[in-house]
Amino acid sequence: MPRTLTTLAAVGFLWWGAACAPPDDAVTDTGRPEDARAEDVATEADAEAEAGCTSSSQCDDGIACTQDVCRAGGACGHTALDALCAAGERCVEAVGCTSSDCTGDEQCSDGVFCNGDEMCIAGDCFDDPAGRVCDDGNVCTADSCDAALDHCVYDWVPGEGCETDGGDSSTTFDPLVHYSGEFYFAPGQSQSCPGVTYSVDSISFVRTDPQLEVWGAPCAMRQAPPPDGATFSVTCTQGCGTYSLSGTFSDSNNFAGRWTATFPGCPSCSSQDVAVVGARM
């Protein structure tokens, strides 16, 4: 499991030597670990929220060296136990027993979006101390992280300067404010063919300092850096499809543009190239 940078500074390489030592007592996957080293690992384990479990059997992550339990509140917890690995190996969540150090951040991922990106530093995995920061810098939105959808959510909060009644076309478009919100999308676009299925009739704009992100297509369409005016162009690729939306806002609540979808890897799917409009919900 990932450890904090404080832990690394405190124990250094002496801990690694201890982690590689064979256990004194036999430990089972379902029993409570008896040796002090495994107890320390259990203390540091992260709890992965999988709401809705009623028994530990529902929490099996398929990794033999993790202790999987259903905790109070219906959340699954997975504790990596080095003691269940062979001598010289350690247990890495989502990977299992391994004798090699991490060489990239992807080897440290725990699969939980909302707790941030794990990092590989000096051959060991560490939690992101800041966690997932969902801050779009927009005073007109309430920012949160949706663990079920694995992305940040920016809910529009009506107030002075943040009105979104959809009827006032006199408000000049401000890219720092009006690129956030939910929009009706017409005409709606859909596709149902081998390997591709979607239906888009509304989209969500989210502007942050690094990028403009638009949700609604099968993948999050992005433009980086974000536009500094009323014209935008976002795109993404997932599977055999590439999706793009470009357009220009005429005021704070309305835009006109073009939707395209191509499927070079799925010849049975029909490409789309359609003029569309959007109106803030």
Stockholm file with secondary structure:
# STOCKHOLM 1.0

chainA/1-281         MPRTLTTLAAVGFLWWGAACAPPDDAVTDTGRPEDARAEDVATEADAEAEAGCTSSSQCDDGIACTQDVCRAGGACGHTALDALCAAGERCVEAVGCTSSDCTGDEQCSDGVFCNGDEMCIAGDCFDDPAGRVCDDGNVCTADSCDAALDHCVYDWVPGEGCETDGGDSSTTFDPLVHYSGEFYFAPGQSQSCPGVTYSVDSISFVRTDPQLEVWGAPCAMRQAPPPDGATFSVTCTQGCGTYSLSGTFSDSNNFAGRWTATFPGCPSCSSQDVAVVGARM
#=GR chainA/1-281 SS CCBCHHHHHHHHHHHHHHHTSCCSSCCCSSSCCCSHHHHHHHHHCCCCCCTTCCSGGGGCCSCTTEEEEEETTTEEEEEECGGGSCTTCEEETTTEEESSCCCSGGGGCCSCGGGCCCEEETTEEECCTTCCCCCCSCTTEEEEEETTTTEEEEEECCCTTCCCCSCCTTSCCCTTTTTSEEEEEEEEEEEEETTEEEEEEEEEEEECSSCEEEESSSSCEEESSCCSSSEEEEEEEETTEEEEEEEEESSSSEEEEEEEEECTTCTTSCCEEEEEEEEEC
#=GC SS_cons         CCBCHHHHHHHHHHHHHHHTSCCSSCCCSSSCCCSHHHHHHHHHCCCCCCTTCCSGGGGCCSCTTEEEEEETTTEEEEEECGGGSCTTCEEETTTEEESSCCCSGGGGCCSCGGGCCCEEETTEEECCTTCCCCCCSCTTEEEEEETTTTEEEEEECCCTTCCCCSCCTTSCCCTTTTTSEEEEEEEEEEEEETTEEEEEEEEEEEECSSCEEEESSSSCEEESSCCSSSEEEEEEEETTEEEEEEEEESSSSEEEEEEEEECTTCTTSCCEEEEEEEEEC
//
